[in-house]
Amino acid sequence: MGDTQVNCLYCGKKIAGDVAECPHCGAVSHFQTRGYRSGARLRFVLFWIGVAAFCLFFALWLPR
């Protein structure tokens, strides 16, 4: 996206549109054009698979 400049939502200063946090105040940028953090989607999917496996284990293990 190149040289896109946006205003920081917290301090109001101009920042690049593809930075993760404001270099002026350190706040998280809500204008990231990069998408998900590296590996975040995989961790999200693995977490929910783990939760489902945990629930299934206890559903089958508990007495009826």
PyMOL Python script that loads the backbone (N, CA, C, O; Angstrom):
from pymol import cmd

cmd.read_pdbstr("""\
ATOM      1  N   MET A   1       0.821  -1.184   0.000  1.00  0.00           N
ATOM      2  CA  MET A   1       0.000   0.000   0.000  1.00  0.00           C
ATOM      3  C   MET A   1       0.864   1.245   0.000  1.00  0.00           C
ATOM      4  O   MET A   1       0.378   2.344  -0.268  1.00  0.00           O
ATOM      5  N   GLY A   2       2.119   1.080   0.294  1.00  0.00           N
ATOM      6  CA  GLY A   2       3.057   2.179   0.085  1.00  0.00           C
ATOM      7  C   GLY A   2       3.115   3.195   1.196  1.00  0.00           C
ATOM      8  O   GLY A   2       3.364   2.859   2.353  1.00  0.00           O
ATOM      9  N   ASP A   3       2.878   4.461   0.831  1.00  0.00           N
ATOM     10  CA  ASP A   3       3.092   5.581   1.738  1.00  0.00           C
ATOM     11  C   ASP A   3       1.810   6.090   2.372  1.00  0.00           C
ATOM     12  O   ASP A   3       1.702   7.285   2.649  1.00  0.00           O
ATOM     13  N   THR A   4       0.854   5.239   2.604  1.00  0.00           N
ATOM     14  CA  THR A   4      -0.400   5.660   3.201  1.00  0.00           C
ATOM     15  C   THR A   4      -0.156   6.141   4.623  1.00  0.00           C
ATOM     16  O   THR A   4       0.438   5.434   5.436  1.00  0.00           O
ATOM     17  N   GLN A   5      -0.619   7.350   4.913  1.00  0.00           N
ATOM     18  CA  GLN A   5      -0.494   7.929   6.236  1.00  0.00           C
ATOM     19  C   GLN A   5      -1.878   8.009   6.879  1.00  0.00           C
ATOM     20  O   GLN A   5      -2.847   8.393   6.223  1.00  0.00           O
ATOM     21  N   VAL A   6      -1.972   7.652   8.148  1.00  0.00           N
ATOM     22  CA  VAL A   6      -3.216   7.753   8.905  1.00  0.00           C
ATOM     23  C   VAL A   6      -2.914   8.447  10.230  1.00  0.00           C
ATOM     24  O   VAL A   6      -1.757   8.564  10.634  1.00  0.00           O
ATOM     25  N   ASN A   7      -3.958   8.901  10.891  1.00  0.00           N
ATOM     26  CA  ASN A   7      -3.793   9.515  12.208  1.00  0.00           C
ATOM     27  C   ASN A   7      -3.938   8.454  13.284  1.00  0.00           C
ATOM     28  O   ASN A   7      -4.837   7.616  13.217  1.00  0.00           O
ATOM     29  N   CYS A   8      -3.068   8.484  14.264  1.00  0.00           N
ATOM     30  CA  CYS A   8      -3.174   7.585  15.416  1.00  0.00           C
ATOM     31  C   CYS A   8      -4.464   7.920  16.161  1.00  0.00           C
ATOM     32  O   CYS A   8      -4.781   9.092  16.365  1.00  0.00           O
ATOM     33  N   LEU A   9      -5.204   6.891  16.565  1.00  0.00           N
ATOM     34  CA  LEU A   9      -6.461   7.118  17.274  1.00  0.00           C
ATOM     35  C   LEU A   9      -6.261   7.672  18.673  1.00  0.00           C
ATOM     36  O   LEU A   9      -7.191   8.236  19.251  1.00  0.00           O
ATOM     37  N   TYR A  10      -5.055   7.520  19.232  1.00  0.00           N
ATOM     38  CA  TYR A  10      -4.805   7.922  20.611  1.00  0.00           C
ATOM     39  C   TYR A  10      -4.108   9.266  20.734  1.00  0.00           C
ATOM     40  O   TYR A  10      -4.520  10.109  21.530  1.00  0.00           O
ATOM     41  N   CYS A  11      -3.039   9.474  19.943  1.00  0.00           N
ATOM     42  CA  CYS A  11      -2.317  10.745  20.071  1.00  0.00           C
ATOM     43  C   CYS A  11      -2.599  11.702  18.912  1.00  0.00           C
ATOM     44  O   CYS A  11      -2.306  12.893  19.011  1.00  0.00           O
ATOM     45  N   GLY A  12      -3.163  11.192  17.816  1.00  0.00           N
ATOM     46  CA  GLY A  12      -3.545  12.045  16.699  1.00  0.00           C
ATOM     47  C   GLY A  12      -2.431  12.364  15.713  1.00  0.00           C
ATOM     48  O   GLY A  12      -2.675  13.051  14.721  1.00  0.00           O
ATOM     49  N   LYS A  13      -1.228  11.891  15.955  1.00  0.00           N
ATOM     50  CA  LYS A  13      -0.117  12.182  15.053  1.00  0.00           C
ATOM     51  C   LYS A  13      -0.160  11.260  13.841  1.00  0.00           C
ATOM     52  O   LYS A  13      -0.734  10.173  13.901  1.00  0.00           O
ATOM     53  N   LYS A  14       0.449  11.696  12.740  1.00  0.00           N
ATOM     54  CA  LYS A  14       0.484  10.915  11.511  1.00  0.00           C
ATOM     55  C   LYS A  14       1.434   9.730  11.666  1.00  0.00           C
ATOM     56  O   LYS A  14       2.551   9.873  12.162  1.00  0.00           O
ATOM     57  N   ILE A  15       0.966   8.549  11.231  1.00  0.00           N
ATOM     58  CA  ILE A  15       1.795   7.345  11.236  1.00  0.00           C
ATOM     59  C   ILE A  15       1.588   6.621   9.910  1.00  0.00           C
ATOM     60  O   ILE A  15       0.599   6.856   9.214  1.00  0.00           O
ATOM     61  N   ALA A  16       2.518   5.747   9.567  1.00  0.00           N
ATOM     62  CA  ALA A  16       2.373   4.938   8.367  1.00  0.00           C
ATOM     63  C   ALA A  16       1.213   3.966   8.561  1.00  0.00           C
ATOM     64  O   ALA A  16       0.945   3.527   9.679  1.00  0.00           O
ATOM     65  N   GLY A  17       0.530   3.634   7.476  1.00  0.00           N
ATOM     66  CA  GLY A  17      -0.645   2.778   7.560  1.00  0.00           C
ATOM     67  C   GLY A  17      -0.351   1.320   7.816  1.00  0.00           C
ATOM     68  O   GLY A  17      -1.271   0.545   8.072  1.00  0.00           O
ATOM     69  N   ASP A  18       0.927   0.920   7.753  1.00  0.00           N
ATOM     70  CA  ASP A  18       1.232  -0.509   7.893  1.00  0.00           C
ATOM     71  C   ASP A  18       2.056  -0.833   9.136  1.00  0.00           C
ATOM     72  O   ASP A  18       2.655  -1.906   9.206  1.00  0.00           O
ATOM     73  N   VAL A  19       2.101   0.064  10.113  1.00  0.00           N
ATOM     74  CA  VAL A  19       2.853  -0.207  11.336  1.00  0.00           C
ATOM     75  C   VAL A  19       1.940  -0.859  12.371  1.00  0.00           C
ATOM     76  O   VAL A  19       0.733  -0.617  12.386  1.00  0.00           O
ATOM     77  N   ALA A  20       2.526  -1.687  13.234  1.00  0.00           N
ATOM     78  CA  ALA A  20       1.743  -2.397  14.252  1.00  0.00           C
ATOM     79  C   ALA A  20       1.398  -1.497  15.432  1.00  0.00           C
ATOM     80  O   ALA A  20       0.355  -1.672  16.062  1.00  0.00           O
ATOM     81  N   GLU A  21       2.269  -0.532  15.735  1.00  0.00           N
ATOM     82  CA  GLU A  21       1.979   0.379  16.841  1.00  0.00           C
ATOM     83  C   GLU A  21       2.524   1.761  16.522  1.00  0.00           C
ATOM     84  O   GLU A  21       3.437   1.909  15.710  1.00  0.00           O
ATOM     85  N   CYS A  22       1.961   2.760  17.163  1.00  0.00           N
ATOM     86  CA  CYS A  22       2.352   4.149  16.935  1.00  0.00           C
ATOM     87  C   CYS A  22       3.755   4.389  17.486  1.00  0.00           C
ATOM     88  O   CYS A  22       4.016   4.080  18.648  1.00  0.00           O
ATOM     89  N   PRO A  23       4.663   4.932  16.674  1.00  0.00           N
ATOM     90  CA  PRO A  23       6.014   5.208  17.172  1.00  0.00           C
ATOM     91  C   PRO A  23       6.055   6.375  18.163  1.00  0.00           C
ATOM     92  O   PRO A  23       7.042   6.540  18.879  1.00  0.00           O
ATOM     93  N   HIS A  24       4.993   7.183  18.210  1.00  0.00           N
ATOM     94  CA  HIS A  24       4.969   8.349  19.087  1.00  0.00           C
ATOM     95  C   HIS A  24       4.475   8.014  20.494  1.00  0.00           C
ATOM     96  O   HIS A  24       5.076   8.418  21.489  1.00  0.00           O
ATOM     97  N   CYS A  25       3.358   7.259  20.558  1.00  0.00           N
ATOM     98  CA  CYS A  25       2.776   6.974  21.883  1.00  0.00           C
ATOM     99  C   CYS A  25       2.790   5.492  22.242  1.00  0.00           C
ATOM    100  O   CYS A  25       2.518   5.139  23.390  1.00  0.00           O
ATOM    101  N   GLY A  26       3.103   4.608  21.274  1.00  0.00           N
ATOM    102  CA  GLY A  26       3.186   3.179  21.543  1.00  0.00           C
ATOM    103  C   GLY A  26       1.860   2.439  21.507  1.00  0.00           C
ATOM    104  O   GLY A  26       1.818   1.240  21.782  1.00  0.00           O
ATOM    105  N   ALA A  27       0.779   3.129  21.174  1.00  0.00           N
ATOM    106  CA  ALA A  27      -0.536   2.483  21.113  1.00  0.00           C
ATOM    107  C   ALA A  27      -0.615   1.554  19.902  1.00  0.00           C
ATOM    108  O   ALA A  27       0.058   1.775  18.896  1.00  0.00           O
ATOM    109  N   VAL A  28      -1.437   0.520  20.006  1.00  0.00           N
ATOM    110  CA  VAL A  28      -1.630  -0.416  18.906  1.00  0.00           C
ATOM    111  C   VAL A  28      -2.349   0.293  17.767  1.00  0.00           C
ATOM    112  O   VAL A  28      -3.336   0.992  17.994  1.00  0.00           O
ATOM    113  N   SER A  29      -1.861   0.117  16.551  1.00  0.00           N
ATOM    114  CA  SER A  29      -2.483   0.725  15.378  1.00  0.00           C
ATOM    115  C   SER A  29      -3.656  -0.119  14.921  1.00  0.00           C
ATOM    116  O   SER A  29      -3.535  -1.338  14.798  1.00  0.00           O
ATOM    117  N   HIS A  30      -4.780   0.509  14.673  1.00  0.00           N
ATOM    118  CA  HIS A  30      -5.963  -0.200  14.190  1.00  0.00           C
ATOM    119  C   HIS A  30      -6.091  -0.109  12.683  1.00  0.00           C
ATOM    120  O   HIS A  30      -7.113  -0.505  12.123  1.00  0.00           O
ATOM    121  N   PHE A  31      -5.070   0.406  12.020  1.00  0.00           N
ATOM    122  CA  PHE A  31      -5.108   0.606  10.576  1.00  0.00           C
ATOM    123  C   PHE A  31      -4.138  -0.312   9.848  1.00  0.00           C
ATOM    124  O   PHE A  31      -3.749  -0.014   8.719  1.00  0.00           O
ATOM    125  N   GLN A  32      -3.736  -1.423  10.463  1.00  0.00           N
ATOM    126  CA  GLN A  32      -2.756  -2.302   9.845  1.00  0.00           C
ATOM    127  C   GLN A  32      -3.300  -2.877   8.546  1.00  0.00           C
ATOM    128  O   GLN A  32      -4.443  -3.331   8.489  1.00  0.00           O
ATOM    129  N   THR A  33      -2.488  -2.856   7.518  1.00  0.00           N
ATOM    130  CA  THR A  33      -2.890  -3.419   6.236  1.00  0.00           C
ATOM    131  C   THR A  33      -2.270  -4.787   6.021  1.00  0.00           C
ATOM    132  O   THR A  33      -2.498  -5.408   4.983  1.00  0.00           O
ATOM    133  N   ARG A  34      -1.484  -5.274   6.988  1.00  0.00           N
ATOM    134  CA  ARG A  34      -0.773  -6.540   6.842  1.00  0.00           C
ATOM    135  C   ARG A  34      -1.640  -7.752   7.135  1.00  0.00           C
ATOM    136  O   ARG A  34      -1.265  -8.865   6.768  1.00  0.00           O
ATOM    137  N   GLY A  35      -2.779  -7.577   7.779  1.00  0.00           N
ATOM    138  CA  GLY A  35      -3.635  -8.711   8.117  1.00  0.00           C
ATOM    139  C   GLY A  35      -3.250  -9.311   9.452  1.00  0.00           C
ATOM    140  O   GLY A  35      -2.783  -8.602  10.343  1.00  0.00           O
ATOM    141  N   TYR A  36      -3.445 -10.631   9.600  1.00  0.00           N
ATOM    142  CA  TYR A  36      -3.173 -11.321  10.853  1.00  0.00           C
ATOM    143  C   TYR A  36      -1.684 -11.348  11.165  1.00  0.00           C
ATOM    144  O   TYR A  36      -0.844 -11.332  10.266  1.00  0.00           O
ATOM    145  N   ARG A  37      -1.377 -11.387  12.454  1.00  0.00           N
ATOM    146  CA  ARG A  37       0.007 -11.611  12.870  1.00  0.00           C
ATOM    147  C   ARG A  37       0.415 -12.994  12.420  1.00  0.00           C
ATOM    148  O   ARG A  37      -0.434 -13.867  12.242  1.00  0.00           O
ATOM    149  N   SER A  38       1.668 -13.197  12.239  1.00  0.00           N
ATOM    150  CA  SER A  38       2.176 -14.483  11.784  1.00  0.00           C
ATOM    151  C   SER A  38       1.820 -15.582  12.776  1.00  0.00           C
ATOM    152  O   SER A  38       2.185 -15.506  13.949  1.00  0.00           O
ATOM    153  N   GLY A  39       1.110 -16.601  12.309  1.00  0.00           N
ATOM    154  CA  GLY A  39       0.754 -17.736  13.136  1.00  0.00           C
ATOM    155  C   GLY A  39      -0.465 -17.549  14.021  1.00  0.00           C
ATOM    156  O   GLY A  39      -0.857 -18.491  14.711  1.00  0.00           O
ATOM    157  N   ALA A  40      -1.077 -16.384  14.032  1.00  0.00           N
ATOM    158  CA  ALA A  40      -2.212 -16.132  14.914  1.00  0.00           C
ATOM    159  C   ALA A  40      -3.414 -16.982  14.530  1.00  0.00           C
ATOM    160  O   ALA A  40      -4.114 -17.495  15.404  1.00  0.00           O
ATOM    161  N   ARG A  41      -3.658 -17.134  13.252  1.00  0.00           N
ATOM    162  CA  ARG A  41      -4.811 -17.918  12.820  1.00  0.00           C
ATOM    163  C   ARG A  41      -4.626 -19.395  13.172  1.00  0.00           C
ATOM    164  O   ARG A  41      -5.573 -20.045  13.615  1.00  0.00           O
ATOM    165  N   LEU A  42      -3.424 -19.930  12.981  1.00  0.00           N
ATOM    166  CA  LEU A  42      -3.148 -21.326  13.314  1.00  0.00           C
ATOM    167  C   LEU A  42      -3.341 -21.571  14.807  1.00  0.00           C
ATOM    168  O   LEU A  42      -3.942 -22.573  15.192  1.00  0.00           O
ATOM    169  N   ARG A  43      -2.838 -20.670  15.653  1.00  0.00           N
ATOM    170  CA  ARG A  43      -3.018 -20.814  17.097  1.00  0.00           C
ATOM    171  C   ARG A  43      -4.495 -20.763  17.475  1.00  0.00           C
ATOM    172  O   ARG A  43      -4.928 -21.494  18.366  1.00  0.00           O
ATOM    173  N   PHE A  44      -5.264 -19.918  16.818  1.00  0.00           N
ATOM    174  CA  PHE A  44      -6.697 -19.801  17.074  1.00  0.00           C
ATOM    175  C   PHE A  44      -7.399 -21.117  16.747  1.00  0.00           C
ATOM    176  O   PHE A  44      -8.204 -21.603  17.542  1.00  0.00           O
ATOM    177  N   VAL A  45      -7.105 -21.692  15.595  1.00  0.00           N
ATOM    178  CA  VAL A  45      -7.725 -22.953  15.186  1.00  0.00           C
ATOM    179  C   VAL A  45      -7.308 -24.081  16.119  1.00  0.00           C
ATOM    180  O   VAL A  45      -8.150 -24.875  16.537  1.00  0.00           O
ATOM    181  N   LEU A  46      -6.025 -24.166  16.452  1.00  0.00           N
ATOM    182  CA  LEU A  46      -5.557 -25.219  17.355  1.00  0.00           C
ATOM    183  C   LEU A  46      -6.170 -25.096  18.743  1.00  0.00           C
ATOM    184  O   LEU A  46      -6.467 -26.108  19.378  1.00  0.00           O
ATOM    185  N   PHE A  47      -6.360 -23.887  19.216  1.00  0.00           N
ATOM    186  CA  PHE A  47      -6.996 -23.667  20.510  1.00  0.00           C
ATOM    187  C   PHE A  47      -8.410 -24.250  20.525  1.00  0.00           C
ATOM    188  O   PHE A  47      -8.780 -24.957  21.463  1.00  0.00           O
ATOM    189  N   TRP A  48      -9.198 -23.958  19.493  1.00  0.00           N
ATOM    190  CA  TRP A  48     -10.579 -24.440  19.465  1.00  0.00           C
ATOM    191  C   TRP A  48     -10.659 -25.937  19.219  1.00  0.00           C
ATOM    192  O   TRP A  48     -11.586 -26.587  19.703  1.00  0.00           O
ATOM    193  N   ILE A  49      -9.718 -26.498  18.484  1.00  0.00           N
ATOM    194  CA  ILE A  49      -9.668 -27.954  18.343  1.00  0.00           C
ATOM    195  C   ILE A  49      -9.374 -28.588  19.705  1.00  0.00           C
ATOM    196  O   ILE A  49      -9.965 -29.610  20.054  1.00  0.00           O
ATOM    197  N   GLY A  50      -8.471 -27.991  20.466  1.00  0.00           N
ATOM    198  CA  GLY A  50      -8.157 -28.472  21.811  1.00  0.00           C
ATOM    199  C   GLY A  50      -9.352 -28.389  22.740  1.00  0.00           C
ATOM    200  O   GLY A  50      -9.601 -29.318  23.509  1.00  0.00           O
ATOM    201  N   VAL A  51     -10.091 -27.304  22.684  1.00  0.00           N
ATOM    202  CA  VAL A  51     -11.284 -27.139  23.518  1.00  0.00           C
ATOM    203  C   VAL A  51     -12.323 -28.199  23.156  1.00  0.00           C
ATOM    204  O   VAL A  51     -12.932 -28.800  24.041  1.00  0.00           O
ATOM    205  N   ALA A  52     -12.524 -28.427  21.860  1.00  0.00           N
ATOM    206  CA  ALA A  52     -13.499 -29.424  21.417  1.00  0.00           C
ATOM    207  C   ALA A  52     -13.074 -30.830  21.861  1.00  0.00           C
ATOM    208  O   ALA A  52     -13.912 -31.612  22.311  1.00  0.00           O
ATOM    209  N   ALA A  53     -11.781 -31.157  21.740  1.00  0.00           N
ATOM    210  CA  ALA A  53     -11.282 -32.468  22.162  1.00  0.00           C
ATOM    211  C   ALA A  53     -11.448 -32.644  23.670  1.00  0.00           C
ATOM    212  O   ALA A  53     -11.829 -33.723  24.125  1.00  0.00           O
ATOM    213  N   PHE A  54     -11.170 -31.611  24.441  1.00  0.00           N
ATOM    214  CA  PHE A  54     -11.331 -31.639  25.892  1.00  0.00           C
ATOM    215  C   PHE A  54     -12.792 -31.918  26.266  1.00  0.00           C
ATOM    216  O   PHE A  54     -13.072 -32.761  27.118  1.00  0.00           O
ATOM    217  N   CYS A  55     -13.713 -31.204  25.622  1.00  0.00           N
ATOM    218  CA  CYS A  55     -15.136 -31.396  25.907  1.00  0.00           C
ATOM    219  C   CYS A  55     -15.601 -32.790  25.499  1.00  0.00           C
ATOM    220  O   CYS A  55     -16.369 -33.424  26.222  1.00  0.00           O
ATOM    221  N   LEU A  56     -15.145 -33.264  24.355  1.00  0.00           N
ATOM    222  CA  LEU A  56     -15.511 -34.599  23.900  1.00  0.00           C
ATOM    223  C   LEU A  56     -14.984 -35.666  24.846  1.00  0.00           C
ATOM    224  O   LEU A  56     -15.688 -36.628  25.151  1.00  0.00           O
ATOM    225  N   PHE A  57     -13.758 -35.504  25.310  1.00  0.00           N
ATOM    226  CA  PHE A  57     -13.180 -36.453  26.258  1.00  0.00           C
ATOM    227  C   PHE A  57     -14.032 -36.548  27.514  1.00  0.00           C
ATOM    228  O   PHE A  57     -14.358 -37.649  27.957  1.00  0.00           O
ATOM    229  N   PHE A  58     -14.397 -35.412  28.092  1.00  0.00           N
ATOM    230  CA  PHE A  58     -15.185 -35.437  29.316  1.00  0.00           C
ATOM    231  C   PHE A  58     -16.610 -35.898  29.068  1.00  0.00           C
ATOM    232  O   PHE A  58     -17.215 -36.505  29.951  1.00  0.00           O
ATOM    233  N   ALA A  59     -17.163 -35.630  27.900  1.00  0.00           N
ATOM    234  CA  ALA A  59     -18.513 -36.105  27.589  1.00  0.00           C
ATOM    235  C   ALA A  59     -18.537 -37.629  27.518  1.00  0.00           C
ATOM    236  O   ALA A  59     -19.524 -38.251  27.911  1.00  0.00           O
ATOM    237  N   LEU A  60     -17.465 -38.231  27.023  1.00  0.00           N
ATOM    238  CA  LEU A  60     -17.396 -39.684  26.911  1.00  0.00           C
ATOM    239  C   LEU A  60     -16.916 -40.336  28.204  1.00  0.00           C
ATOM    240  O   LEU A  60     -17.265 -41.486  28.471  1.00  0.00           O
ATOM    241  N   TRP A  61     -16.141 -39.648  28.997  1.00  0.00           N
ATOM    242  CA  TRP A  61     -15.557 -40.188  30.213  1.00  0.00           C
ATOM    243  C   TRP A  61     -16.513 -40.178  31.399  1.00  0.00           C
ATOM    244  O   TRP A  61     -16.514 -41.107  32.207  1.00  0.00           O
ATOM    245  N   LEU A  62     -17.326 -39.129  31.504  1.00  0.00           N
ATOM    246  CA  LEU A  62     -18.246 -39.015  32.645  1.00  0.00           C
ATOM    247  C   LEU A  62     -19.285 -40.131  32.606  1.00  0.00           C
ATOM    248  O   LEU A  62     -19.715 -40.544  31.529  1.00  0.00           O
ATOM    249  N   PRO A  63     -19.687 -40.617  33.774  1.00  0.00           N
ATOM    250  CA  PRO A  63     -20.720 -41.664  33.802  1.00  0.00           C
ATOM    251  C   PRO A  63     -22.054 -41.132  33.307  1.00  0.00           C
ATOM    252  O   PRO A  63     -22.371 -39.951  33.450  1.00  0.00           O
ATOM    253  N   ARG A  64     -22.813 -42.025  32.729  1.00  0.00           N
ATOM    254  CA  ARG A  64     -24.109 -41.592  32.179  1.00  0.00           C
ATOM    255  C   ARG A  64     -25.220 -41.854  33.137  1.00  0.00           C
ATOM    256  O   ARG A  64     -26.376 -41.553  32.839  1.00  0.00           O
TER     257      ARG A  64
END
""", "prot")
cmd.dss("prot")
cmd.show_as("cartoon", "prot")
cmd.util.cbc("prot")
cmd.orient("prot")
